Amino acid sequence: MDDTLALRVDEPAPEPAADEERPSRAAGPRRPLISRRFAILLSLAPASVIELLPQSPGALQTLAGLWLLFGAPVLLWRGITARIVTTGTAALLLSVGFTVMTDIVVALTVNTALPPLGVERPLTRLILTVATAGAVLVLGVLAPEPPRSETPLWQTLLAARGLRPVAAVGALALVLAVAGPIRLNNGLGGAVSTVALVVVAALICLLLLRRARYPVEVLEFGLYCASAALLLITSLRGQFITGHDIQKEFLYFRLALGGEYWDISTYTDPYNACLSITLLPVSVFQLTALSDTAIFKVVLPLLFAFTPVLVHRAVRNVAPRVVALISAMYFIIFPTFLTDMPYLGRQEIAFLLLGCAMVVLTDSDGSLPLRRIVFVVLLGGIVLSHYSTTYVVVGTLAVSYLLDKVWRLVSRRGRERARRKRREDRMLSFLTWWVVLVPAALALLWSGPLTHTGGQLERTLSSVASAVLGGESESGSSDTAYSILGGEKVPATERLKEYKADLLKQTAAERGEGGDYLPLKEVNGLSTPVVEVPTMKLTLVGRVLDAVGISVPGLNGGLRQAAALFFQVMAMAGFVVALWARRSAFRPVRDQVTIAAGAWFMVAVFTLVPQLSVDYSLLRAFQQGLFFFAPFLATATLWALRWARHRTVPLACVLLAGLLLDLSGVVPKVLGGYPAQVQLSNSGQYYSIYYPHAEERRAALWLDARVGKEGTGLVQTDRFSYSRLQALLTHPTLADIHPAALRSDSYVLLGTTPTRTGRVTVFYGGDLITYQYPMKVLDSRDLIYSNGGAVIYR
């Protein structure tokens, strides 16, 4: 009997299969001479010695540091988490989240406690080694020993059926995912990265098709390989730090590392308040021989790669295996996962902890009071990791709590309700008032009196209030055009006009006082035409389609729009199917419905309130929402394909693989006629604005030295050149060179893209706008530096 539709006889919805996922309590191996916990504690001494020796080999130091920071704590936390959740893989995954929180808290403790005692640099290797080893020692003393009858997970995995094919395909995907970006970084083509994405698609199909034959450990191992490969394909691009937010994240990490002390009062910026990108990377850097760039490009993505596995585990607690797998696959297929998450280190860690929280929430066999406490603790870790993720989670929980209260109130009316409904009404909800209130209070405390970084939240809420009350509001990000709830794509020419008007408004006061800006007449006389994002040339396949009358650019755009529509329609349809369809693959309880509805409500708010879509990407909000409504999306998919009967899951494989190959850029790469994507090409919009070049870095260092020698001078460069070079430009810099903002007394640094193409890109109103820069405005200045990839005017 197949499980392509609803509930299989051997797949009861809410309960994991006992022969696969629960810790084995059968007769285990012979009792060892020393306990595992004692062996781990003994290992701390040699690891600490290696860390403290001045001339330890780099490889040895890296192994010792990774063991102290991650290996030993994960194994020790395993004894505690086994008492919180009821399955072996869930306990191990939860241990990873607690280990990351431990590393953050240890660094924060020494950073806070030692300076009042006269220690000016508390984040040195010596101090962090002693503190980390001490924390692990205390954890080892307090943590209970895992049951001796339990077979270690690594032994279960090695003996598991299906490990060889999954490991082979997963290893191939990882090798190609590393080799592909390296080739691109050296000026070669993107064929290897393209093949890597095809292999990842093959891997998710293998997992889904063989889900009934492979143990859950093998399936989750395969999911980890697939997600890690997708992340590395993007994160490894560039010899230096490449991406959007990650550039600024890296800067604040370097500031904390430079003084070996994290001081929020020096830079009260929300980024600086995210310990996931300051204290955590500092600890990894100090205790290992890994480079600073490797931490952001490799370590953080590999930690985040556990998140889809956590999504699978959380859904598997309450739904059949097929629903759990498809839910996790939708999480990694959604385009934000590949194109943006590798550039958001702080959100990668926050999402890891959110995944752990969802595992705790859905594991209903555990103690409810304990699970609530652990859930709130994990949300506290999110508060320390990323502000925006915290606000969205708190909003989701608040809406869910209110929906639950309304639901229960309505359910009590009408005595004709069935006994089953009355029993359900008496059941305790996971969410209670303090589970919502405590994280909200922690978020306000952290962003308020502790770090004073709540300015962005205040400005956003002020803009939202103004828009809701009918005041002046800006148009939202054009990402809302993909939403079925509303929104429109603002033309780039209109956006650029708004941008110019805003700049003139900002500089009006100084202009009136004789400020050193270009005259308005000259500014208005300069042409800055919008430049459309170039598309790739049609390939042979694309030319064949074009010859038979199929517009390839139209096809590519239509597929993307169809994918956006599919995600939204299926996510909403999933509620109807799960609650009322006769043959639903997933029967949610009230908590799951209300929290998923709360997440969908937050996505709707981001769509309908313009400022929210600008300050926090709508696509990132949807990615976060998948933690909650992914099983509904998976359920609707299976229900929509139910007509195929025993071919339902194979068709789902085709659908998922097709979505992955299109949204990751493989289909546009094969056809052409679509803007190039940075993970597959050395061209395209993301490549132009985020990819760092050695020439512009040399120019920035030269200019910074000159300004430092002269002792005065303002530097101006475009926003994205500044983003790439901000760690090198230590003197006053204005990140704008639009004629309306240009100062006549400044140095003007043009990065690689403006130098070679004359094009400048700005980010305004949540959109990227590229325009042709009027180079004649610089003719009156002296060209004082040029190296072929960057120029400087004075």
VOGU-3710 file (C-alpha; in Angstrom, 3 decimals, decimal comma):
1> mddtlalrvd> 0,000/0,000/0,000  1,546/3,308/-1,073  1,642/6,524/0,949  1,347/8,977/-1,900  -1,885/10,429/-0,602  -2,976/10,512/2,940  -2,199/8,328/5,874  -0,381/5,087/5,392  -1,042/2,204/7,721  2,623/2,313/8,719
11> epapepaade> 2,760/6,132/8,860  0,479/7,451/11,601  0,477/11,230/11,376  1,493/12,428/14,810  3,848/9,688/15,919  7,322/8,892/14,644  8,091/5,308/13,810  9,533/3,679/16,872  11,903/1,435/14,963  13,606/4,398/13,258
21> erpsraagpr> 13,644/7,505/15,320  13,391/6,861/19,021  16,562/6,055/20,923  17,209/2,370/20,990  16,739/0,935/24,487  17,580/-2,604/23,517  20,613/-4,406/24,744  23,501/-2,176/23,727  27,215/-2,691/23,471  29,241/-3,897/26,405
31> rplisrrfai> 29,780/-1,264/29,072  33,008/0,695/28,403  35,715/1,109/31,020  34,952/4,831/31,353  31,764/6,708/30,591  31,395/8,832/27,489  30,965/11,936/29,598  34,181/11,281/31,525  36,064/10,659/28,279  34,853/13,998/26,922
41> llslapasvi> 35,937/15,786/30,088  39,382/14,179/29,875  39,743/15,464/26,320  39,434/19,074/27,483  42,935/19,092/28,940  44,906/18,243/25,755  42,643/20,477/23,668  43,280/23,384/26,026  47,023/22,756/26,012  47,059/22,810/22,215
51> ellpqspgal> 45,179/26,116/22,277  47,556/27,718/24,747  50,828/26,573/23,182  52,269/29,493/21,202  53,464/27,409/18,240  50,692/24,852/17,805  50,265/23,635/14,208  47,333/25,360/12,519  45,463/22,168/11,679  45,834/20,872/15,229
61> qtlaglwllf> 44,695/24,165/16,707  41,650/24,209/14,435  40,643/20,711/15,508  41,154/21,551/19,173  39,185/24,786/18,874  36,285/23,174/17,018  36,194/20,428/19,626  36,031/22,912/22,514  33,477/25,159/20,824  31,227/22,609/19,128
71> gapvllwrgi> 32,188/18,942/19,440  32,393/18,446/23,196  29,431/20,730/24,061  27,149/19,011/21,532  27,890/15,598/23,020  27,397/16,844/26,574  24,222/18,763/25,812  22,941/15,525/24,290  22,425/14,134/27,788  20,202/17,093/28,697
81> tarivttgta> 18,258/17,446/25,463  17,338/13,753/25,582  15,189/14,699/28,583  13,485/17,512/26,671  12,587/15,848/23,369  11,690/12,245/22,700  13,678/11,252/19,620  17,399/10,726/19,187  17,885/12,955/16,141  15,846/15,739/17,734
91> alllsvgftv> 18,045/15,601/20,830  21,202/15,850/18,735  19,862/18,742/16,651  18,719/20,567/19,752  22,216/20,087/21,184  23,655/22,011/18,237  21,417/24,982/19,008  22,271/24,945/22,704  25,968/24,686/21,876  25,835/27,824/19,736
101> mtdivvaltv> 24,028/29,621/22,555  26,641/28,400/25,031  29,473/29,826/22,936  27,688/33,179/22,687  26,906/33,338/26,407  30,459/32,370/27,433  31,969/35,139/25,298  29,367/37,642/26,530  30,072/36,690/30,152  33,823/37,248/29,988
111> ntalpplgve> 33,335/40,374/27,890  31,004/41,798/30,570  32,604/40,535/33,774  36,335/41,057/33,176  36,675/44,744/32,163  35,445/45,998/35,606  38,212/43,829/37,083  40,862/45,626/35,028  41,063/43,285/32,022  40,959/45,587/29,008
121> rpltrliltv> 41,020/42,848/26,359  38,759/40,016/27,570  38,374/38,271/24,199  41,912/36,972/23,859  42,687/33,364/22,985  43,888/32,653/26,536  40,772/33,970/28,221  38,346/32,442/25,747  40,092/29,074/25,926  39,960/28,974/29,713
131> atagavlvlg> 36,375/30,233/29,794  35,152/27,822/27,119  36,900/24,825/28,655  35,545/25,820/32,064  32,005/26,131/30,752  32,242/22,737/29,055  33,618/21,252/32,279  30,689/22,619/34,296  28,291/21,358/31,644  29,904/17,925/31,817
141> vlapepprse> 29,559/17,783/35,574  25,915/18,837/35,527  24,725/17,055/32,399  23,301/13,566/32,862  24,900/10,674/31,048  22,967/9,493/27,977  21,409/6,060/28,581  24,035/3,363/28,210  21,615/1,168/26,304  21,292/3,797/23,605
151> tplwqtllaa> 23,251/3,094/20,441  25,352/6,133/19,452  23,883/7,955/16,493  27,053/7,630/14,430  26,941/3,855/14,794  23,277/3,828/13,786  24,047/5,965/10,755  26,993/3,842/9,599  24,917/0,687/9,835  21,838/2,230/8,240
161> rglrpvaavg> 20,411/1,035/4,980  20,763/3,518/2,147  23,711/5,403/3,597  26,016/4,571/0,702  23,928/5,995/-2,144  22,901/9,046/-0,133  26,468/9,661/1,043  27,809/9,229/-2,491  25,377/11,704/-4,042  25,700/14,087/-1,088
171> alalvlavag> 29,500/14,009/-1,210  29,430/14,661/-4,953  27,120/17,635/-4,431  29,422/19,075/-1,752  32,586/18,607/-3,823  31,002/20,285/-6,828  29,557/23,028/-4,615  33,076/23,880/-3,459  34,800/23,445/-6,818  32,218/25,504/-8,738
181> pirlnnglgg> 32,695/28,812/-6,874  36,474/28,344/-6,873  36,438/28,060/-10,666  34,236/31,131/-10,984  36,462/33,091/-8,591  39,378/32,317/-10,901  37,588/33,630/-13,966  36,362/30,294/-15,340  32,807/29,337/-16,255  29,857/28,288/-14,126
191> avstvalvvv> 29,363/24,795/-15,572  30,539/23,013/-12,404  28,227/25,036/-10,158  25,377/24,308/-12,560  26,070/20,582/-12,363  26,227/20,873/-8,556  22,680/22,228/-8,508  21,520/19,385/-10,757  23,096/16,877/-8,355  21,329/18,539/-5,419
201> aalicllllr> 18,033/18,175/-7,302  18,834/14,502/-7,850  19,603/14,088/-4,145  16,268/15,483/-2,959  14,478/13,223/-5,446  16,420/10,218/-4,139  15,457/11,033/-0,554  11,803/11,494/-1,374  11,486/8,400/-3,548  13,301/6,140/-1,062
211> rarypvevle> 11,864/7,676/2,101  10,122/4,472/3,211  13,259/2,329/2,808  15,818/4,631/4,407  16,005/5,317/8,170  15,312/8,856/9,285  18,992/9,374/10,132  19,929/8,794/6,494  17,189/11,089/5,233  18,293/13,883/7,533
221> fglycasaal> 21,935/13,352/6,607  20,953/13,733/2,960  18,976/16,892/3,719  22,015/18,361/5,456  24,247/17,609/2,467  21,738/19,184/0,071  21,311/22,345/2,129  25,057/22,703/2,790  25,831/22,359/-0,928  23,280/25,025/-1,866
231> llitslrgqf> 24,653/27,450/0,700  28,325/26,899/-0,207  27,658/27,475/-3,903  26,763/31,062/-2,980  28,799/31,738/0,159  32,142/30,747/-1,405  31,849/33,284/-4,218  34,688/35,805/-4,172  38,173/35,853/-2,711  36,944/38,294/-0,070
241> itghdiqkef> 33,631/38,802/1,733  30,923/38,840/-0,940  27,290/39,781/-0,490  25,005/42,448/0,926  24,481/42,443/4,708  27,494/40,236/5,291  29,807/43,113/4,366  28,583/45,156/7,319  28,419/42,109/9,561  32,056/41,405/8,819
251> lyfrlalgge> 32,970/45,006/9,680  31,479/44,792/13,178  33,120/41,428/13,725  36,482/42,982/12,825  35,849/45,887/15,211  35,185/43,481/18,094  38,183/41,361/17,140  40,528/44,330/16,723  40,171/45,504/20,304  39,446/41,994/21,586
261> ywdistytdp> 36,496/43,603/23,311  32,877/44,066/22,247  31,682/47,549/23,197  28,145/48,338/22,068  28,421/51,941/23,266  31,070/52,673/20,636  28,750/51,806/17,749  25,088/51,686/18,767  24,072/50,025/15,527  21,605/47,100/15,428
271> ynaclsitll> 24,209/45,035/13,581  26,646/45,522/16,441  24,021/44,226/18,883  23,840/40,855/17,068  26,202/38,586/19,004  25,883/35,956/16,271  28,172/38,073/14,063  30,375/39,635/16,726  31,134/37,440/19,735  30,480/34,044/18,132
281> pvsvfqltal> 32,860/34,601/15,173  35,446/36,138/17,521  35,451/32,955/19,611  35,816/30,790/16,510  38,635/32,964/15,179  40,553/33,020/18,451  40,299/29,292/19,138  40,952/28,017/15,619  43,385/28,771/12,821  40,541/29,518/10,404
291> sdtaifkvvl> 40,718/32,811/8,550  38,226/35,529/9,331  36,606/35,214/5,902  36,314/31,416/6,237  34,232/31,846/9,388  31,612/33,874/7,533  31,834/31,973/4,251  32,030/28,420/5,645  31,390/28,034/9,390  28,186/30,066/9,651
301> pllfaftpvl> 26,627/28,511/6,496  27,485/24,995/7,704  25,778/25,724/11,011  22,762/27,129/9,210  22,619/24,002/7,028  21,137/22,189/10,047  18,029/24,367/9,800  16,239/22,431/7,007  16,928/19,267/9,001  15,274/20,928/11,991
311> vhravrnvap> 12,295/21,840/9,814  12,022/18,175/8,812  12,285/17,023/12,405  9,702/19,538/13,648  7,172/18,530/10,992  7,908/14,805/11,416  6,834/15,112/15,045  3,291/15,786/13,878  3,000/14,529/10,285  3,902/11,578/8,045
321> rvvalisamy> 7,382/11,260/6,658  6,425/12,362/3,145  4,972/15,636/4,464  8,048/16,293/6,606  10,441/15,731/3,712  8,529/17,932/1,300  8,293/20,654/3,965  12,064/20,699/4,417  12,583/20,664/0,661  10,319/23,660/0,173
331> fiifptfltd> 12,404/25,463/2,778  15,625/24,999/0,783  13,981/25,500/-2,619  12,552/28,914/-1,769  14,942/31,318/-3,575  15,864/33,390/-0,517  17,580/30,330/0,971  20,122/30,206/-1,867  20,439/33,823/-2,941  20,245/35,774/0,334
341> mpylgrqeia> 20,666/33,608/3,436  24,430/33,012/2,860  24,810/36,810/3,094  22,883/37,078/6,384  25,085/35,528/9,055  23,068/36,929/11,943  19,830/35,533/10,532  21,446/32,174/9,790  22,114/31,690/13,499  18,717/33,080/14,476
351> flllgcamvv> 16,986/30,664/12,095  19,009/27,767/13,507  17,669/28,574/16,973  14,151/29,107/15,629  14,301/25,637/14,074  15,287/24,219/17,461  12,373/26,060/19,072  9,948/24,560/16,560  11,236/21,057/17,303  10,528/21,649/20,999
361> ltdsdgslpl> 7,082/23,083/20,247  5,928/20,135/18,123  7,335/17,336/20,319  4,096/16,941/22,251  5,216/13,758/24,028  7,601/15,765/26,191  6,826/17,623/29,399  4,747/20,708/28,551  6,140/22,999/31,300  9,723/22,016/30,438
371> rrivfvvllg> 9,144/22,488/26,716  7,701/25,937/27,304  10,725/26,978/29,339  13,161/25,635/26,747  11,184/27,320/23,969  11,494/30,702/25,698  15,213/30,139/26,333  15,773/29,470/22,637  13,852/32,610/21,737  16,162/34,445/24,112
381> givlshystt> 19,033/33,175/21,982  17,293/34,624/18,924  17,087/37,984/20,723  20,874/37,955/21,084  21,361/36,852/17,483  19,117/38,994/15,274  16,666/41,777/16,012  14,355/41,464/12,980  13,859/37,714/13,341  12,905/38,335/16,966
391> yvvvgtlavs> 10,311/40,967/16,107  8,686/38,776/13,459  8,602/35,746/15,792  7,080/37,780/18,615  4,460/39,155/16,229  3,673/35,650/14,990  3,287/34,289/18,521  1,128/37,224/19,630  -1,277/36,773/16,715  -1,328/33,009/17,297
401> ylldkvwrlv> -2,137/33,473/20,980  -5,035/35,805/20,178  -6,350/33,438/17,497  -6,267/30,568/19,978  -8,282/32,560/22,497  -10,860/33,499/19,879  -11,044/29,902/18,628  -11,660/28,553/22,122  -14,278/31,203/22,797  -16,148/30,334/19,613
411> srrgrerarr> -15,793/26,596/20,232  -17,545/26,851/23,589  -20,708/28,149/21,924  -23,159/25,553/20,769  -23,665/22,426/22,831  -23,988/20,293/19,750  -20,221/20,054/19,449  -18,875/16,528/19,299  -17,172/14,992/22,308  -13,891/15,023/20,423
421> krredrmlsf> -14,138/18,755/20,016  -14,852/19,217/23,711  -11,828/17,126/24,618  -9,678/19,179/22,295  -11,000/22,367/23,868  -9,855/21,157/27,282  -6,377/20,478/25,999  -3,741/22,956/27,064  -2,254/25,090/24,302  1,497/25,253/24,058
431> ltwwvvlvpa> 1,380/29,039/23,828  0,463/30,812/27,023  0,700/34,474/27,969  4,203/34,338/29,380  5,591/32,366/26,410  4,634/35,393/24,293  5,374/38,144/26,790  8,826/37,052/28,006  10,500/37,025/24,529  8,870/40,380/23,754
441> alallwsgpl> 10,205/41,825/27,011  13,669/40,391/26,345  13,693/41,924/22,868  12,719/45,347/24,192  15,247/45,093/27,026  18,083/44,116/24,679  17,363/46,751/22,030  16,539/49,382/24,659  18,452/49,955/27,905  21,090/47,263/27,317
451> thtggqlert> 22,270/48,191/23,811  20,293/51,325/22,829  19,878/49,947/19,305  16,121/50,210/18,945  16,204/53,281/16,726  15,482/51,342/13,545  12,465/49,658/15,147  11,152/53,000/16,370  11,526/54,563/12,913  9,811/51,614/11,263
461> lssvasavlg> 6,906/51,636/13,712  6,579/55,393/13,294  6,385/54,998/9,515  3,859/52,174/9,880  1,712/54,242/12,229  1,833/57,176/9,819  0,744/54,955/6,932  -2,055/53,319/8,921  -3,383/56,656/10,187  -3,445/58,092/6,693
471> gesesgssdt> -0,248/60,105/6,847  2,459/60,329/4,237  4,011/56,984/3,351  6,437/55,721/0,767  5,681/53,027/-1,740  6,749/49,560/-0,735  9,397/47,304/-2,175  8,668/45,932/-5,628  8,946/42,456/-4,113  5,306/42,945/-3,135
481> aysilggekv> 4,431/42,695/-6,838  4,949/38,938/-6,496  2,308/38,761/-3,760  -1,295/37,787/-4,422  -2,276/40,040/-1,531  -1,467/43,203/-3,412  1,469/45,398/-4,246  2,824/46,771/-7,473  6,189/47,120/-9,119  7,273/50,744/-9,117
491> paterlkeyk> 9,016/51,702/-12,402  12,753/52,261/-11,954  12,509/55,750/-13,495  9,947/56,764/-10,890  12,037/55,281/-8,110  15,086/57,250/-9,294  13,066/60,481/-9,364  11,939/59,803/-5,780  15,550/59,159/-4,807  16,795/62,425/-6,351
501> adllkqtaae> 13,980/64,399/-4,719  14,817/62,871/-1,352  18,505/63,787/-1,719  17,644/67,376/-2,615  15,349/67,545/0,399  18,089/66,242/2,696  20,661/68,750/1,424  18,299/71,725/1,095  19,243/73,285/4,444  22,984/73,148/3,765
511> rgeggdylpl> 22,504/74,459/0,245  20,597/77,418/1,645  23,493/78,141/3,982  26,005/78,050/1,161  26,990/74,419/1,547  29,556/73,037/-0,851  27,150/71,207/-3,180  26,636/71,451/-6,906  24,203/74,231/-7,938  20,631/73,052/-8,461
521> kevnglstpv> 20,713/74,227/-12,048  23,699/72,027/-12,785  22,177/69,042/-10,965  18,930/69,324/-12,898  20,833/69,659/-16,158  22,632/66,350/-15,720  21,054/63,238/-17,219  21,018/60,018/-15,183  19,109/57,561/-17,385  18,001/54,289/-15,850
531> vevptmkltl> 19,820/51,252/-17,191  17,912/47,999/-17,455  19,554/44,951/-15,935  21,249/43,125/-18,844  20,223/39,579/-19,651  22,327/36,643/-20,763  22,570/35,875/-24,467  20,312/33,127/-25,728  21,933/29,716/-25,715  21,483/27,127/-28,432
541> vgrvldavgi> 18,422/25,787/-26,616  17,106/29,308/-26,189  17,589/30,106/-29,847  15,701/26,954/-30,842  12,772/27,987/-28,642  12,915/31,489/-30,042  12,866/30,106/-33,586  9,581/28,290/-32,934  7,981/31,432/-31,537  8,546/31,004/-27,795
551> svpglngglr> 9,827/34,156/-26,109  12,628/32,965/-23,820  12,689/36,133/-21,669  8,922/35,849/-21,346  9,218/32,171/-20,483  11,817/32,820/-17,775  9,818/35,662/-16,274  6,623/33,643/-16,436  8,199/30,705/-14,647  9,406/32,953/-11,824
561> qaaalffqvm> 6,008/34,593/-11,467  4,309/31,197/-11,566  6,637/29,907/-8,838  5,797/32,893/-6,612  2,091/32,328/-7,193  2,458/28,600/-6,520  4,115/29,088/-3,118  1,440/31,488/-1,942  -1,619/29,685/-3,289  -0,501/26,304/-1,996
571> amagfvvalw> 0,419/27,710/1,409  -3,084/29,148/1,821  -4,808/26,138/0,271  -2,967/23,938/2,745  -5,084/25,304/5,585  -8,285/24,286/3,829  -6,951/20,864/2,853  -5,499/20,059/6,285  -8,627/21,074/8,141  -11,446/19,902/5,890
581> arrsafrpvr> -10,286/17,622/3,066  -11,326/13,987/3,506  -7,959/12,524/2,523  -5,480/14,973/3,938  -1,922/13,785/4,573  -1,698/16,020/7,644  -4,196/16,658/10,435  -2,921/19,608/12,484  -3,880/20,355/16,051  -5,031/23,804/17,089
591> dqvtiaagaw> -1,564/25,103/18,034  -0,237/24,327/14,584  -3,135/26,020/12,836  -3,001/29,192/14,906  0,772/29,627/14,740  0,819/29,005/10,985  -2,025/31,494/10,590  -0,040/33,966/12,690  2,954/33,545/10,395  0,800/34,045/7,309
601> fmvavftlvp> -0,703/37,157/8,919  2,804/38,594/9,347  3,578/37,956/5,672  0,345/39,770/4,763  1,300/42,709/6,966  4,683/42,969/5,265  2,912/43,034/1,921  0,296/45,613/2,815  2,433/48,000/4,926  5,003/49,587/2,586
611> qlsvdysllr> 7,668/50,489/5,140  7,907/46,943/6,460  8,626/45,559/2,977  11,429/48,129/2,668  13,057/47,657/6,084  12,693/43,869/6,172  12,474/41,942/2,922  9,113/40,358/2,152  10,912/37,312/0,759  12,835/36,868/4,007
621> afqqglfffa> 9,545/37,136/5,905  8,110/34,345/3,755  11,245/32,231/4,297  10,754/32,652/8,041  7,076/31,831/7,676  7,981/28,452/6,183  9,022/27,319/9,663  5,329/27,445/10,531  3,285/26,828/7,371  5,602/24,525/5,364
631> pflatatlwa> 3,589/21,389/6,336  0,427/23,042/5,018  2,236/23,804/1,756  3,385/20,183/1,520  -0,096/18,887/2,349  -1,707/20,992/-0,369  0,877/19,737/-2,882  0,094/16,086/-2,167  -3,619/16,766/-2,252  -3,365/18,585/-5,594
641> lrwarhrtvp> -1,478/15,607/-7,081  -3,768/12,958/-5,582  -5,270/12,214/-8,999  -1,995/10,501/-9,973  -2,506/7,854/-7,246  0,704/5,801/-6,932  2,564/8,360/-9,077  1,844/11,240/-6,698  5,258/11,277/-5,051  7,214/10,867/-8,331
651> lacvllagll> 5,261/13,830/-9,693  6,084/15,760/-6,521  9,754/14,981/-7,183  9,452/16,422/-10,681  7,749/19,521/-9,271  10,335/20,070/-6,532  13,301/19,431/-8,813  11,842/21,761/-11,434  11,325/24,533/-8,889  14,865/24,125/-7,573
661> ldlsgvvpkv> 16,469/24,142/-11,021  14,508/27,184/-12,136  14,773/29,280/-8,970  18,466/28,482/-8,492  19,298/29,723/-11,997  19,929/26,463/-13,848  17,013/26,828/-16,267  17,849/30,478/-17,106  21,499/29,445/-17,518  20,525/26,739/-19,995
671> lggypaqvql> 18,160/29,009/-21,946  19,655/32,495/-21,609  17,422/35,548/-21,845  17,464/36,246/-18,101  19,737/38,304/-15,802  22,799/36,315/-14,726  22,937/35,103/-11,132  26,103/35,441/-9,104  26,233/31,783/-8,011  26,550/30,709/-11,650
681> snsgqyysiy> 28,175/33,624/-13,490  30,777/36,372/-13,290  28,180/38,900/-14,413  24,756/40,165/-13,471  23,435/42,715/-10,998  24,490/40,938/-7,804  27,956/40,370/-9,243  28,281/44,059/-10,178  27,310/45,428/-6,778  28,447/42,786/-4,294
691> yphaeerraa> 31,501/41,070/-5,746  34,743/42,600/-4,358  37,747/43,174/-6,634  41,417/43,476/-5,686  41,865/46,687/-7,704  39,272/48,639/-5,754  40,636/47,349/-2,474  44,107/48,618/-3,396  42,590/51,975/-4,328  40,749/52,182/-1,009
701> lwldarvgke> 43,895/51,433/0,973  45,845/54,064/-0,998  43,147/56,685/-0,452  42,746/55,917/3,241  46,485/56,306/3,731  46,477/59,629/1,879  43,559/61,049/3,857  45,233/59,908/7,054  48,474/61,624/6,081  46,729/64,892/5,200
711> gtglvqtdrf> 44,595/64,718/8,342  41,402/65,892/6,669  39,168/65,197/3,725  35,774/63,689/2,966  35,581/60,557/0,801  32,580/59,920/-1,441  31,795/56,697/-3,231  28,653/54,916/-4,348  26,701/52,880/-1,829  27,775/49,449/-2,996
721> sysrlqallt> 31,437/50,316/-3,479  31,335/51,579/0,097  29,633/48,375/1,213  32,470/46,334/-0,260  35,209/48,651/1,066  33,840/49,884/4,391  36,330/47,850/6,414  39,185/49,647/4,593  37,828/53,218/4,594  38,433/54,356/8,171
731> hptladihpa> 37,998/58,094/7,578  34,730/60,026/7,059  32,993/58,596/4,002  29,728/59,506/2,322  28,199/56,504/0,562  26,623/58,402/-2,328  27,920/60,085/-5,481  24,632/61,064/-7,113  25,007/64,630/-8,450  22,390/65,803/-5,933
741> alrsdsyvll> 24,652/64,601/-3,087  28,069/65,341/-4,617  30,355/67,647/-2,645  32,869/69,728/-4,572  35,511/69,426/-1,823  35,528/65,615/-1,540  37,571/62,753/-2,857  35,489/60,646/-5,231  36,301/56,948/-5,391  34,748/54,952/-8,208
751> gttptrtgrv> 34,768/51,199/-7,669  35,231/48,549/-10,317  31,731/48,553/-11,800  31,394/52,368/-12,134  34,941/52,574/-13,490  34,483/49,932/-16,176  30,859/50,506/-17,131  29,988/53,993/-15,930  26,957/52,543/-14,144  25,990/53,166/-10,544
761> tvfyggdlit> 23,391/51,239/-8,540  21,453/52,591/-5,575  19,098/50,895/-3,135  16,026/52,947/-2,455  12,528/52,090/-1,344  13,459/48,437/-1,136  14,532/48,321/-4,808  17,795/48,294/-6,723  18,031/50,987/-9,419  20,944/51,196/-11,851
771> yqypmkvlds> 21,599/54,410/-13,755  24,264/55,746/-16,125  26,498/58,095/-14,198  27,161/61,530/-15,746  30,957/61,293/-15,810  31,288/64,864/-17,076  30,404/66,050/-13,579  33,905/64,879/-12,571  35,734/66,614/-15,452  36,549/69,617/-13,297
781> rdliysngga> 38,388/67,419/-10,792  41,888/65,995/-10,894  42,345/62,282/-11,536  44,831/61,351/-8,807  44,716/57,537/-8,918  43,876/54,839/-11,449  44,712/51,144/-11,641  42,344/49,906/-14,331  39,744/48,709/-11,842  39,216/51,828/-9,724
791> viyr> 39,811/55,575/-10,029  40,001/58,448/-7,540  39,215/62,089/-8,252  40,052/65,126/-6,112
//
